[in-house]
Amino acid sequence: MRKIALITGATSGIGEATAFMLAENNYKVILTGRRQDRLNALKNKMEKEYSTQVYTLHFDIRNPEETENAIKNLPEEWQNIGILINNAGLAAGLSTINEGDPADWDQMIDTNIKGLLQITRIISKKMIQRGEGHIVNISSIAGKETYPLGNVYCATKHAVQALTKGMRLDFLPYGIKVSSVCPGAVHTEFSLVRFKGDKHRADKVYEGFTPLYANDIAETILFVITRPKHVNIDDILIMPTAQAFSRDFNKKTS
Protein backbone atom coordinates (compact mmCIF):
# COMPACT_ATOMS: atom_id res chain seq x y z
CA MET A 1 0.00 0.00 0.00
CA ARG A 2 1.31 3.43 -0.92
CA LYS A 3 2.08 5.73 1.98
CA ILE A 4 0.30 9.07 2.16
CA ALA A 5 2.49 12.16 2.64
CA LEU A 6 1.09 15.59 3.44
CA ILE A 7 3.28 18.58 2.54
CA THR A 8 2.46 22.05 3.83
CA GLY A 9 3.47 25.05 1.74
CA ALA A 10 3.58 22.86 -1.36
CA THR A 11 2.95 25.51 -4.02
CA SER A 12 6.59 26.53 -4.56
CA GLY A 13 10.20 25.96 -3.60
CA ILE A 14 11.10 23.09 -1.30
CA GLY A 15 7.48 22.02 -0.85
CA GLU A 16 6.85 21.77 -4.58
CA ALA A 17 10.13 19.94 -5.25
CA THR A 18 9.40 17.50 -2.43
CA ALA A 19 5.93 16.82 -3.80
CA PHE A 20 7.37 15.83 -7.18
CA MET A 21 10.12 13.79 -5.54
CA LEU A 22 7.64 11.78 -3.49
CA ALA A 23 5.21 11.33 -6.37
CA GLU A 24 8.08 9.97 -8.45
CA ASN A 25 8.89 7.54 -5.64
CA ASN A 26 5.43 6.03 -5.37
CA TYR A 27 3.87 8.09 -2.57
CA LYS A 28 0.33 9.39 -2.53
CA VAL A 29 0.60 13.12 -1.89
CA ILE A 30 -1.59 15.72 -0.20
CA LEU A 31 -0.59 19.24 -1.20
CA THR A 32 -1.57 22.22 0.95
CA GLY A 33 -1.21 25.92 0.32
CA ARG A 34 -2.92 29.29 -0.08
CA ARG A 35 -2.77 29.50 -3.90
CA GLN A 36 -5.55 27.38 -5.36
CA ASP A 37 -4.43 27.93 -8.95
CA ARG A 38 -0.97 26.63 -8.13
CA LEU A 39 -2.40 23.63 -6.29
CA ASN A 40 -4.58 22.75 -9.28
CA ALA A 41 -1.69 23.11 -11.74
CA LEU A 42 0.62 20.96 -9.62
CA LYS A 43 -2.00 18.26 -9.16
CA ASN A 44 -2.64 18.07 -12.90
CA LYS A 45 1.06 17.97 -13.74
CA MET A 46 1.94 15.37 -11.11
CA GLU A 47 -0.89 13.02 -12.01
CA LYS A 48 0.03 13.33 -15.68
CA GLU A 49 3.75 12.68 -15.14
CA TYR A 50 3.53 10.01 -12.43
CA SER A 51 1.14 7.15 -11.80
CA THR A 52 0.16 8.40 -8.38
CA GLN A 53 -2.77 10.08 -6.66
CA VAL A 54 -2.73 13.70 -5.54
CA TYR A 55 -5.18 15.51 -3.26
CA THR A 56 -5.13 19.27 -2.64
CA LEU A 57 -6.17 21.31 0.39
CA HIS A 58 -6.58 25.07 0.10
CA PHE A 59 -6.27 26.86 3.44
CA ASP A 60 -4.13 29.30 5.40
CA ILE A 61 -2.09 27.43 8.00
CA ARG A 62 -2.11 30.56 10.19
CA ASN A 63 -5.84 30.02 10.72
CA PRO A 64 -6.46 27.21 13.26
CA GLU A 65 -10.10 26.70 12.26
CA GLU A 66 -9.29 26.45 8.54
CA THR A 67 -6.47 24.03 9.28
CA GLU A 68 -8.57 21.76 11.47
CA ASN A 69 -11.53 21.75 9.08
CA ALA A 70 -9.31 20.94 6.10
CA ILE A 71 -7.71 17.92 7.76
CA LYS A 72 -10.85 16.60 9.44
CA ASN A 73 -12.81 16.77 6.18
CA LEU A 74 -10.37 14.70 4.18
CA PRO A 75 -12.05 11.74 2.45
CA GLU A 76 -11.69 8.49 4.35
CA GLU A 77 -9.14 7.10 1.89
CA TRP A 78 -6.86 10.08 2.58
CA GLN A 79 -7.15 10.08 6.38
CA ASN A 80 -4.22 7.81 7.27
CA ILE A 81 -1.39 10.26 6.73
CA GLY A 82 1.88 8.42 7.28
CA ILE A 83 4.27 11.31 6.68
CA LEU A 84 3.80 14.96 7.63
CA ILE A 85 6.28 17.40 6.13
CA ASN A 86 5.99 20.72 7.93
CA ASN A 87 7.45 22.89 5.19
CA ALA A 88 5.25 26.02 5.30
CA GLY A 89 7.36 28.89 6.56
CA LEU A 90 8.75 32.28 5.65
CA ALA A 91 10.91 35.23 6.59
CA ALA A 92 9.30 38.67 6.47
CA GLY A 93 11.55 41.69 6.54
CA LEU A 94 15.14 42.18 7.67
CA SER A 95 15.57 44.76 10.40
CA THR A 96 16.66 45.48 13.94
CA ILE A 97 14.16 44.81 16.73
CA ASN A 98 13.52 48.50 17.29
CA GLU A 99 12.73 49.03 13.60
CA GLY A 100 10.81 45.78 13.16
CA ASP A 101 7.25 45.58 11.87
CA PRO A 102 4.98 43.74 14.34
CA ALA A 103 2.85 42.59 11.40
CA ASP A 104 5.91 40.80 10.01
CA TRP A 105 6.56 39.26 13.42
CA ASP A 106 2.99 37.96 13.62
CA GLN A 107 3.19 36.52 10.12
CA MET A 108 6.38 34.60 10.91
CA ILE A 109 5.29 33.41 14.35
CA ASP A 110 1.82 32.39 13.16
CA THR A 111 3.19 30.47 10.17
CA ASN A 112 6.52 29.06 11.33
CA ILE A 113 5.55 28.12 14.88
CA LYS A 114 1.81 28.15 15.50
CA GLY A 115 0.87 26.76 12.08
CA LEU A 116 3.34 23.93 12.48
CA LEU A 117 1.97 23.18 15.94
CA GLN A 118 -1.67 23.18 14.87
CA ILE A 119 -1.33 20.77 11.98
CA THR A 120 1.01 18.49 13.92
CA ARG A 121 -1.44 18.33 16.82
CA ILE A 122 -4.25 17.21 14.50
CA ILE A 123 -2.37 14.73 12.33
CA SER A 124 -0.30 13.17 15.12
CA LYS A 125 -3.44 11.90 16.85
CA LYS A 126 -4.09 9.32 14.13
CA MET A 127 -0.40 8.46 13.98
CA ILE A 128 -0.55 7.70 17.70
CA GLN A 129 -3.61 5.47 17.16
CA ARG A 130 -1.77 3.50 14.46
CA GLY A 131 1.52 3.41 16.36
CA GLU A 132 3.54 4.72 13.42
CA GLY A 133 4.26 7.82 11.36
CA HIS A 134 6.99 10.29 10.52
CA ILE A 135 7.02 14.06 11.08
CA VAL A 136 9.66 16.09 9.22
CA ASN A 137 10.06 19.72 10.24
CA ILE A 138 11.81 21.98 7.74
CA SER A 139 13.97 24.25 9.86
CA SER A 140 17.00 26.31 8.81
CA ILE A 141 20.59 27.24 9.58
CA ALA A 142 18.74 30.11 11.29
CA GLY A 143 17.55 27.57 13.85
CA LYS A 144 21.13 26.91 14.90
CA GLU A 145 22.57 30.43 15.02
CA THR A 146 21.40 34.05 14.89
CA TYR A 147 22.49 36.55 12.29
CA PRO A 148 22.24 40.37 12.22
CA LEU A 149 18.75 41.71 11.42
CA GLY A 150 17.28 38.19 11.37
CA ASN A 151 16.15 38.28 15.01
CA VAL A 152 12.51 37.12 14.86
CA TYR A 153 12.94 34.76 11.92
CA CYS A 154 15.87 33.12 13.70
CA ALA A 155 13.78 32.90 16.87
CA THR A 156 11.00 31.07 15.01
CA LYS A 157 13.46 28.55 13.57
CA HIS A 158 15.09 28.05 16.96
CA ALA A 159 11.56 27.27 18.13
CA VAL A 160 11.18 24.70 15.34
CA GLN A 161 14.36 23.01 16.55
CA ALA A 162 13.09 22.95 20.13
CA LEU A 163 9.68 21.68 19.04
CA THR A 164 11.31 18.92 17.00
CA LYS A 165 13.16 17.73 20.10
CA GLY A 166 9.98 18.03 22.14
CA MET A 167 8.00 16.00 19.58
CA ARG A 168 10.73 13.37 19.52
CA LEU A 169 10.30 12.91 23.28
CA ASP A 170 6.50 13.14 23.29
CA PHE A 171 6.01 10.65 20.46
CA LEU A 172 8.76 8.22 21.50
CA PRO A 173 6.33 5.79 23.19
CA TYR A 174 4.23 5.55 20.01
CA GLY A 175 6.86 4.59 17.45
CA ILE A 176 6.54 7.91 15.59
CA LYS A 177 9.70 9.23 13.95
CA VAL A 178 10.51 12.94 14.16
CA SER A 179 13.21 14.71 12.12
CA SER A 180 14.37 18.19 11.28
CA VAL A 181 16.04 19.25 8.03
CA CYS A 182 17.97 22.51 8.27
CA PRO A 183 19.02 24.10 4.95
CA GLY A 184 21.42 26.95 4.43
CA ALA A 185 20.91 29.29 1.47
CA VAL A 186 18.40 27.77 -0.96
CA HIS A 187 17.45 29.57 -4.16
CA THR A 188 13.64 29.64 -3.87
CA GLU A 189 11.04 32.38 -3.36
CA PHE A 190 12.40 32.80 0.20
CA SER A 191 14.24 36.08 -0.37
CA LEU A 192 11.56 37.40 -2.72
CA VAL A 193 9.01 36.94 0.06
CA ARG A 194 11.34 38.39 2.69
CA PHE A 195 11.88 41.52 0.60
CA LYS A 196 8.20 41.92 -0.27
CA GLY A 197 8.55 41.21 -3.99
CA ASP A 198 11.75 43.20 -4.59
CA LYS A 199 13.28 40.83 -7.17
CA HIS A 200 16.48 42.83 -7.65
CA ARG A 201 17.25 42.74 -3.94
CA ALA A 202 16.27 39.06 -3.69
CA ASP A 203 18.49 38.05 -6.61
CA LYS A 204 21.45 39.82 -5.00
CA VAL A 205 21.34 37.31 -2.14
CA TYR A 206 22.43 34.48 -4.44
CA GLU A 207 25.03 36.32 -6.51
CA GLY A 208 28.64 35.12 -6.59
CA PHE A 209 28.15 31.55 -5.39
CA THR A 210 26.18 28.42 -6.13
CA PRO A 211 23.36 28.05 -3.58
CA LEU A 212 21.36 24.98 -2.77
CA TYR A 213 18.30 24.33 -4.90
CA ALA A 214 14.91 23.04 -3.83
CA ASN A 215 15.59 19.64 -5.33
CA ASP A 216 18.67 19.23 -3.11
CA ILE A 217 16.44 19.50 -0.05
CA ALA A 218 13.77 17.26 -1.57
CA GLU A 219 16.40 14.55 -2.07
CA THR A 220 17.45 14.95 1.56
CA ILE A 221 13.86 14.62 2.75
CA LEU A 222 13.42 11.47 0.68
CA PHE A 223 16.54 10.03 2.30
CA VAL A 224 15.23 10.87 5.78
CA ILE A 225 11.82 9.22 5.29
CA THR A 226 13.13 6.08 3.59
CA ARG A 227 15.44 4.88 6.35
CA PRO A 228 14.67 1.47 7.89
CA LYS A 229 12.10 1.34 10.66
CA HIS A 230 14.75 1.17 13.37
CA VAL A 231 16.56 4.29 12.11
CA ASN A 232 15.50 7.87 12.91
CA ILE A 233 17.41 10.83 11.47
CA ASP A 234 16.99 13.37 14.24
CA ASP A 235 18.57 16.38 12.54
CA ILE A 236 20.33 17.25 9.29
CA LEU A 237 22.14 20.50 8.47
CA ILE A 238 22.69 20.88 4.72
CA MET A 239 24.68 23.80 3.33
CA PRO A 240 26.02 25.00 0.00
CA THR A 241 29.72 24.22 -0.35
CA ALA A 242 30.29 27.99 -0.58
CA GLN A 243 28.54 28.71 2.75
CA ALA A 244 30.07 27.85 6.13
CA PHE A 245 27.91 29.98 8.43
CA SER A 246 24.75 32.03 8.02
CA ARG A 247 26.68 35.09 6.77
CA ASP A 248 29.99 33.46 5.74
CA PHE A 249 30.18 32.83 1.99
CA ASN A 250 32.91 32.22 -0.53
CA LYS A 251 31.56 34.61 -3.13
CA LYS A 252 33.30 35.26 -6.43
CA THR A 253 33.25 38.82 -7.67
CA SER A 254 33.18 39.55 -11.39
Residue frames relative to the residue before (quaternion, step in Angstrom):
aa qw qx qy qz dx dy dz
M 1.0000 0.0000 0.0000 0.0000 0.00 0.00 0.00
R 0.4519 -0.6954 0.4881 0.2719 3.56 -0.89 0.92
K 0.4232 -0.6842 0.5326 0.2628 3.55 -1.01 0.82
I 0.3408 -0.7129 0.5772 0.2061 3.53 -1.21 0.65
A 0.0744 -0.7849 0.6148 0.0206 3.56 -0.87 1.02
L 0.1647 -0.7639 0.6166 0.0957 3.56 -0.94 0.92
I 0.1050 -0.7955 0.5968 0.0094 3.56 -0.84 1.08
T 0.2370 -0.7592 0.5875 0.1495 3.58 -0.70 1.04
G 0.8064 0.2189 -0.1856 0.5171 3.56 -1.16 0.62
A 0.2768 0.8320 -0.4395 0.1949 3.55 1.07 0.84
T 0.5571 0.6701 -0.3748 0.3166 3.61 1.21 -0.08
S 0.7978 0.0834 -0.0767 0.5922 3.61 1.23 0.02
G 0.8342 0.3234 -0.1622 0.4162 3.52 -1.39 -0.02
I 0.8471 -0.0887 0.0948 0.5154 3.54 -1.00 -0.90
G 0.6435 0.5341 -0.3287 0.4389 3.59 0.95 -0.82
E 0.6728 0.4880 -0.2939 0.4721 3.57 0.90 -0.92
A 0.6649 0.5043 -0.3077 0.4570 3.59 0.88 -0.92
T 0.6507 0.5117 -0.3115 0.4667 3.57 1.02 -0.80
A 0.6126 0.5516 -0.3472 0.4471 3.57 1.02 -0.75
F 0.6840 0.4670 -0.2881 0.4807 3.59 0.89 -0.89
M 0.6288 0.5439 -0.3301 0.4470 3.57 1.02 -0.79
L 0.7011 0.4556 -0.2744 0.4750 3.58 0.91 -0.87
A 0.6120 0.5369 -0.3491 0.4640 3.59 1.04 -0.72
E 0.6538 0.5183 -0.3016 0.4615 3.56 1.00 -0.86
N 0.7471 0.3750 -0.1963 0.5126 3.57 1.16 -0.63
N 0.6780 -0.5962 0.2691 0.3354 3.50 1.05 0.94
Y 0.4660 0.6347 -0.4799 0.3869 3.59 1.08 0.69
K 0.3738 -0.6281 0.6169 0.2919 3.52 -1.29 0.44
V 0.1662 -0.8403 0.5156 0.0210 3.56 -0.78 1.03
I 0.1634 -0.7313 0.6546 0.1001 3.53 -1.09 0.88
L 0.1591 -0.7943 0.5837 0.0551 3.56 -0.69 1.14
T 0.0483 -0.7959 0.6025 0.0342 3.59 -0.89 0.87
G 0.2468 0.7634 -0.5726 0.1689 3.54 -1.16 0.62
R 0.5617 -0.6241 0.4423 0.3152 3.55 -1.34 0.10
R 0.6836 0.4633 -0.2810 0.4890 3.60 1.25 -0.24
Q 0.2988 -0.8041 0.4889 0.1584 3.55 -0.08 1.33
D 0.6395 0.5358 -0.3410 0.4333 3.59 0.96 -0.79
R 0.6517 0.4989 -0.3056 0.4827 3.57 1.03 -0.77
L 0.6284 0.5283 -0.3393 0.4592 3.59 0.97 -0.78
N 0.6615 0.5083 -0.3059 0.4587 3.58 0.91 -0.92
A 0.6688 0.5048 -0.3023 0.4544 3.58 0.91 -0.93
L 0.6650 0.5005 -0.3071 0.4615 3.58 0.95 -0.84
K 0.6293 0.5349 -0.3313 0.4563 3.57 0.97 -0.84
N 0.6766 0.4960 -0.2958 0.4568 3.58 0.84 -0.96
K 0.6800 0.4934 -0.2923 0.4568 3.57 0.91 -0.90
M 0.6774 0.5008 -0.2971 0.4496 3.58 0.91 -0.90
E 0.6798 0.4802 -0.2994 0.4665 3.57 0.91 -0.85
K 0.6343 0.5219 -0.3260 0.4679 3.57 1.16 -0.58
E 0.7419 0.4317 -0.2262 0.4604 3.57 0.93 -0.93
Y 0.7979 0.1957 -0.0872 0.5634 3.59 1.07 -0.67
S 0.4433 -0.6845 0.5103 0.2731 3.55 -1.09 0.69
T 0.4421 0.6620 -0.4844 0.3628 3.54 0.51 1.21
Q 0.4514 -0.6607 0.5240 0.2916 3.55 -1.33 0.12
V 0.1035 -0.7901 0.6038 0.0216 3.54 -1.04 0.86
Y 0.0736 -0.7727 0.6298 0.0275 3.56 -0.99 0.89
T 0.1927 -0.8015 0.5571 0.1006 3.60 -0.94 0.81
L 0.1128 -0.7622 0.6352 0.0535 3.52 -1.20 0.73
H 0.1656 -0.7978 0.5775 0.0501 3.54 -0.69 1.18
F 0.3732 0.6954 -0.5453 0.2825 3.57 -0.46 1.24
D 0.4521 -0.6506 0.5387 0.2864 3.54 -1.34 0.30
I 0.3875 -0.7640 0.4659 0.2214 3.58 -0.45 1.20
R 0.5668 0.5865 -0.3894 0.4279 3.60 1.23 -0.23
N 0.6759 0.4654 -0.2771 0.4997 3.57 1.25 -0.37
P 0.3687 -0.7739 0.4650 0.2212 3.63 -0.31 1.21
E 0.6570 0.5159 -0.3201 0.4469 3.59 0.97 -0.83
E 0.6456 0.5112 -0.3175 0.4701 3.59 0.94 -0.87
T 0.6531 0.5256 -0.3112 0.4475 3.56 0.94 -0.91
E 0.6929 0.4794 -0.2839 0.4576 3.57 0.81 -0.98
N 0.6565 0.5117 -0.3143 0.4565 3.59 0.93 -0.86
A 0.6426 0.5376 -0.3275 0.4369 3.58 0.95 -0.87
I 0.7116 0.4492 -0.2669 0.4697 3.59 0.83 -0.96
K 0.6889 0.4929 -0.2927 0.4438 3.59 0.87 -0.89
N 0.7163 0.4354 -0.2544 0.4823 3.60 1.14 -0.53
L 0.3334 0.7254 -0.5242 0.2965 3.57 1.17 0.41
P 0.5385 -0.5952 0.4687 0.3689 3.62 -1.03 0.63
E 0.6785 -0.5304 0.3263 0.3896 3.56 -1.12 0.68
E 0.6918 0.4980 -0.2916 0.4339 3.58 0.92 -0.88
W 0.6999 0.4195 -0.2691 0.5116 3.60 1.27 -0.15
Q 0.4575 0.7366 -0.4136 0.2776 3.59 1.26 0.02
N 0.7190 0.4640 -0.2603 0.4471 3.60 0.96 -0.82
I 0.0316 -0.8249 0.5631 -0.0375 3.53 0.39 1.29
G 0.2327 -0.8117 0.5259 0.1022 3.55 -0.61 1.17
I 0.7861 0.1696 -0.0725 0.5900 3.56 1.17 -0.63
L 0.0969 -0.7701 0.6297 0.0327 3.56 -0.87 1.03
I 0.0810 -0.7867 0.6115 0.0253 3.56 -0.70 1.09
N 0.1922 -0.8008 0.5639 0.0616 3.53 -0.31 1.34
N 0.0718 0.8425 -0.5211 0.1164 3.52 0.22 1.37
A 0.5459 0.6355 -0.4127 0.3575 3.63 1.07 -0.60
G 0.3543 0.7097 -0.5456 0.2705 3.55 -0.76 1.06
L 0.0182 -0.8053 0.5924 -0.0115 3.55 -1.23 0.39
A 0.2768 -0.6670 0.6476 0.2432 3.48 -1.46 0.17
A 0.0890 -0.7850 0.6122 0.0318 3.56 -1.00 0.86
G 0.8410 0.0723 -0.0907 0.5285 3.54 -0.52 1.20
L 0.1268 -0.7462 0.6500 0.0684 3.53 -1.37 0.31
S 0.3417 0.7458 -0.4833 0.3057 3.56 -0.08 1.28
T 0.5889 -0.5203 0.4623 0.4108 3.54 -1.32 0.14
I 0.6730 -0.4869 0.3644 0.4209 3.58 -1.25 0.36
N 0.7079 0.4840 -0.2821 0.4302 3.57 0.79 -0.99
E 0.7285 0.3697 -0.2379 0.5253 3.60 1.19 -0.39
G 0.4238 0.7391 -0.4363 0.2894 3.57 1.29 0.09
D 0.3922 -0.6898 0.5628 0.2316 3.53 -1.27 0.55
P 0.4219 -0.7308 0.4733 0.2530 3.62 -0.51 1.12
A 0.5912 0.5590 -0.3732 0.4457 3.60 1.14 -0.54
D 0.6273 0.5110 -0.3283 0.4874 3.59 1.08 -0.70
W 0.6312 0.5356 -0.3339 0.4509 3.57 0.97 -0.84
D 0.6618 0.5081 -0.3066 0.4580 3.57 0.89 -0.95
Q 0.6486 0.5304 -0.3243 0.4391 3.57 0.93 -0.89
M 0.6884 0.4727 -0.2826 0.4719 3.59 0.92 -0.88
I 0.6768 0.4880 -0.2976 0.4639 3.58 0.87 -0.91
D 0.6849 0.4928 -0.2893 0.4520 3.58 0.91 -0.90
T 0.7014 0.4354 -0.2701 0.4954 3.60 1.06 -0.67
N 0.7746 0.4269 -0.2113 0.4160 3.55 0.56 -1.23
I 0.7709 0.3092 -0.1668 0.5312 3.57 1.08 -0.70
K 0.7710 0.3881 -0.2217 0.4537 3.57 0.47 -1.20
G 0.6302 0.5276 -0.3364 0.4597 3.59 1.04 -0.72
L 0.6371 0.5251 -0.3097 0.4716 3.54 1.00 -0.89
L 0.6613 0.5153 -0.3018 0.4539 3.57 0.93 -0.91
Q 0.6737 0.5234 -0.3106 0.4192 3.58 0.83 -0.99
I 0.7265 0.4312 -0.2707 0.4614 3.58 0.74 -0.98
T 0.6115 0.5383 -0.3503 0.4622 3.58 1.12 -0.61
R 0.6217 0.5517 -0.3372 0.4421 3.57 0.97 -0.85
I 0.6997 0.4767 -0.2716 0.4575 3.58 0.88 -0.95
I 0.7414 0.4343 -0.2453 0.4490 3.57 0.70 -1.06
S 0.6296 0.5661 -0.3474 0.4031 3.60 1.01 -0.72
K 0.5599 0.6225 -0.3996 0.3731 3.60 1.11 -0.54
K 0.6959 0.4398 -0.2780 0.4949 3.59 0.94 -0.82
M 0.5785 0.5556 -0.3769 0.4633 3.58 1.12 -0.54
I 0.6420 0.5222 -0.3145 0.4650 3.56 0.99 -0.87
Q 0.6410 0.5297 -0.3214 0.4532 3.60 0.96 -0.85
R 0.7269 0.4235 -0.2367 0.4860 3.58 0.99 -0.85
G 0.3807 -0.7434 0.4692 0.2868 3.58 1.21 -0.41
E 0.7441 0.2772 -0.2337 0.5611 3.57 1.10 0.68
G 0.3361 0.7127 -0.5756 0.2186 3.52 -1.32 0.39
H 0.1847 -0.7688 0.6021 0.1107 3.54 -1.29 0.23
I 0.1140 -0.7773 0.6181 0.0274 3.55 -0.83 1.09
V 0.0675 -0.7914 0.6076 -0.0002 3.57 -0.75 1.11
N 0.1495 -0.7939 0.5873 0.0501 3.56 -0.60 1.18
I 0.2724 -0.7514 0.5791 0.1607 3.57 -0.76 1.05
S 0.0859 -0.8052 0.5865 -0.0167 3.52 -0.40 1.31
S 0.3920 -0.7034 0.5448 0.2341 3.60 -0.98 -0.77
I 0.6153 -0.4664 0.4615 0.4368 3.54 -1.33 0.16
A 0.6028 0.5719 -0.3427 0.4384 3.59 1.20 -0.55
G 0.6136 0.5261 -0.3552 0.4696 3.58 1.26 -0.12
K 0.7050 0.4394 -0.2446 0.5001 3.55 1.31 -0.16
E 0.7780 0.0890 -0.0643 0.6186 3.59 1.25 -0.25
T 0.3272 -0.7233 0.5675 0.2186 3.58 -1.27 0.11
Y 0.1433 -0.8073 0.5689 0.0637 3.56 -0.84 0.95
P 0.6703 -0.5150 0.3358 0.4156 3.62 -1.15 0.49
L 0.8463 0.1543 -0.1745 0.4791 3.55 -1.05 0.97
G 0.6374 0.5406 -0.3325 0.4370 3.61 1.24 -0.02
N 0.1564 0.8830 -0.4387 0.0578 3.55 1.39 0.18
V 0.7830 0.3464 -0.2027 0.4752 3.61 0.45 -1.18
Y 0.6170 0.5252 -0.3536 0.4674 3.59 0.99 -0.73
C 0.6534 0.4989 -0.3161 0.4735 3.59 0.90 -0.88
A 0.6323 0.5366 -0.3329 0.4488 3.58 0.99 -0.80
T 0.6586 0.5005 -0.3240 0.4591 3.61 0.95 -0.81
K 0.6948 0.4607 -0.2885 0.4710 3.60 0.98 -0.75
H 0.5585 0.5369 -0.3874 0.4997 3.58 1.21 -0.39
A 0.6301 0.5287 -0.3257 0.4662 3.57 1.06 -0.76
V 0.6246 0.5291 -0.3420 0.4614 3.60 1.00 -0.76
Q 0.6424 0.5141 -0.3258 0.4657 3.58 0.99 -0.78
A 0.6677 0.4920 -0.2973 0.4729 3.58 0.95 -0.87
L 0.6523 0.5099 -0.3103 0.4671 3.58 1.00 -0.81
T 0.6092 0.5462 -0.3533 0.4535 3.57 1.04 -0.72
K 0.6658 0.4850 -0.2992 0.4816 3.58 0.93 -0.87
G 0.6436 0.5251 -0.3168 0.4579 3.56 1.03 -0.80
M 0.6475 0.5083 -0.3090 0.4762 3.58 1.00 -0.85
R 0.6123 0.5615 -0.3472 0.4350 3.56 0.99 -0.84
L 0.6874 0.4651 -0.2705 0.4878 3.57 0.99 -0.88
D 0.6785 0.5123 -0.2987 0.4336 3.58 0.87 -0.96
F 0.7722 0.3719 -0.1846 0.4810 3.57 0.94 -0.90
L 0.3704 0.7599 -0.4653 0.2624 3.59 1.28 0.01
P 0.6960 0.4791 -0.3107 0.4353 3.65 0.83 -0.82
Y 0.7163 0.4755 -0.2403 0.4507 3.61 1.20 -0.39
G 0.5249 -0.6712 0.3985 0.3394 3.58 1.23 0.16
I 0.4703 0.6679 -0.4457 0.3661 3.59 1.22 0.41
K 0.3390 -0.7343 0.5561 0.1912 3.56 -0.86 0.99
V 0.0439 -0.7741 0.6308 0.0297 3.56 -1.16 0.65
S 0.0121 0.8070 -0.5863 0.0697 3.56 -0.84 1.06
S 0.1535 -0.7401 0.6345 0.1616 3.52 -1.30 0.33
V 0.1620 -0.7457 0.6406 0.0859 3.53 -1.16 0.79
C 0.1019 -0.8311 0.5465 -0.0156 3.55 -0.59 1.21
P 0.1120 -0.8210 0.5577 0.0496 3.62 -0.19 1.20
G 0.4127 -0.6222 0.5944 0.2989 3.48 -1.38 0.38
A 0.8216 -0.1935 0.1507 0.5147 3.58 -1.00 -0.78
V 0.0101 -0.7851 0.6174 -0.0488 3.56 -0.64 1.19
H 0.3658 -0.7373 0.5250 0.2166 3.58 -0.83 0.98
T 0.2598 0.7198 -0.5873 0.2634 3.55 -0.12 1.40
E 0.7137 -0.3877 0.3222 0.4863 3.59 -1.16 -0.57
F 0.3300 0.7967 -0.4664 0.1968 3.60 1.31 -0.05
S 0.7460 0.3977 -0.2337 0.4804 3.59 0.66 -1.09
L 0.5951 0.5618 -0.3620 0.4463 3.58 1.10 -0.63
V 0.6541 0.4858 -0.3004 0.4959 3.57 1.05 -0.79
R 0.6451 0.5397 -0.3251 0.4323 3.56 0.89 -0.94
F 0.7736 0.3348 -0.1670 0.5115 3.57 0.96 -0.90
K 0.5257 -0.7095 0.3708 0.2877 3.54 1.19 0.73
G 0.7707 -0.3891 0.1883 0.4682 3.57 0.92 0.96
D 0.4796 0.6517 -0.4491 0.3789 3.60 1.26 0.11
K 0.2387 -0.8285 0.4927 0.1181 3.58 0.08 1.34
H 0.6262 0.5460 -0.3467 0.4354 3.59 0.95 -0.81
R 0.6835 0.4716 -0.2814 0.4809 3.57 0.88 -0.93
A 0.6452 0.5267 -0.3176 0.4534 3.59 1.01 -0.81
D 0.6669 0.5090 -0.3058 0.4502 3.58 0.92 -0.89
K 0.5870 0.6003 -0.3585 0.4081 3.58 1.11 -0.67
V 0.5758 0.6181 -0.3675 0.3891 3.58 1.13 -0.70
Y 0.7806 0.3606 -0.1601 0.4848 3.58 0.99 -0.87
E 0.4479 0.7019 -0.4515 0.3207 3.59 1.23 0.21
G 0.8174 0.3278 -0.2180 0.4207 3.56 -1.16 0.68
F 0.7823 0.1593 -0.1275 0.5886 3.59 1.23 0.04
T 0.4660 -0.6476 0.5157 0.3123 3.55 -1.27 0.24
P 0.2392 -0.7920 0.5446 0.1375 3.62 -0.45 1.16
L 0.5964 -0.4588 0.4669 0.4646 3.50 -1.32 -0.26
Y 0.2469 -0.7300 0.6114 0.1798 3.53 -1.32 0.35
A 0.6990 -0.4989 0.3064 0.4106 3.54 -1.21 0.53
N 0.6520 0.5359 -0.3261 0.4258 3.56 0.98 -0.78
D 0.5681 0.5799 -0.3826 0.4411 3.60 1.16 -0.53
I 0.6879 0.4620 -0.2784 0.4857 3.57 0.97 -0.85
A 0.6090 0.5492 -0.3494 0.4532 3.58 1.05 -0.72
E 0.6450 0.5108 -0.3184 0.4708 3.59 0.98 -0.81
T 0.6359 0.5247 -0.3191 0.4673 3.57 1.06 -0.77
I 0.6419 0.5155 -0.3163 0.4714 3.58 0.97 -0.85
L 0.6354 0.5230 -0.3298 0.4625 3.58 0.94 -0.84
F 0.6282 0.5258 -0.3307 0.4685 3.58 0.98 -0.81
V 0.6643 0.5294 -0.3048 0.4307 3.58 0.85 -0.99
I 0.7662 0.3971 -0.2140 0.4576 3.60 0.80 -0.98
T 0.6885 0.4649 -0.2957 0.4716 3.60 1.22 -0.11
R 0.3876 0.6981 -0.5112 0.3180 3.60 1.16 0.40
P 0.6361 -0.5291 0.3842 0.4096 3.61 -1.18 0.46
K 0.7015 -0.5066 0.3088 0.3948 3.54 -1.22 0.55
H 0.7122 0.4611 -0.2661 0.4576 3.59 1.02 -0.73
V 0.6675 0.4855 -0.2914 0.4835 3.61 1.28 -0.03
N 0.0263 -0.7739 0.6328 0.0010 3.57 -0.89 1.00
I 0.2491 -0.7288 0.6182 0.1568 3.58 -0.83 1.00
D 0.2895 -0.7973 0.5041 0.1622 3.57 -0.30 1.23
D 0.8213 -0.0760 0.1460 0.5463 3.57 0.79 -1.03
I 0.0212 -0.7819 0.6230 -0.0018 3.57 -0.96 0.90
L 0.1359 -0.7416 0.6522 0.0791 3.55 -1.03 0.94
I 0.0095 -0.8094 0.5853 -0.0463 3.58 -0.62 1.14
M 0.0443 -0.8296 0.5536 -0.0573 3.54 -0.64 1.21
P 0.5395 -0.5440 0.5007 0.4027 3.57 -1.23 0.30
T 0.5991 -0.5581 0.4230 0.3881 3.59 -1.11 0.58
A 0.7112 0.4702 -0.2490 0.4595 3.58 1.05 -0.78
Q 0.6951 0.4102 -0.2790 0.5204 3.62 1.23 0.13
A 0.1168 -0.8186 0.5611 0.0386 3.58 -0.73 1.08
F 0.7671 0.0853 -0.0414 0.6345 3.58 1.25 -0.36
S 0.7240 -0.4537 0.2523 0.4542 3.60 -1.13 0.28
R 0.8013 0.2139 -0.1099 0.5478 3.61 1.00 -0.75
D 0.5990 0.5617 -0.3659 0.4380 3.63 1.23 0.22
F 0.0797 0.8067 -0.5697 0.1354 3.53 -0.36 1.36
N 0.3171 -0.6728 0.6246 0.2381 3.50 -1.30 0.49
K 0.0493 0.8328 -0.5436 0.0923 3.54 0.14 1.32
K 0.3169 -0.7378 0.5717 0.1685 3.54 -0.99 0.94
T 0.2225 -0.7688 0.5844 0.1337 3.55 -0.86 0.91
S 0.4321 -0.7136 0.4922 0.2486 3.57 -1.02 0.82
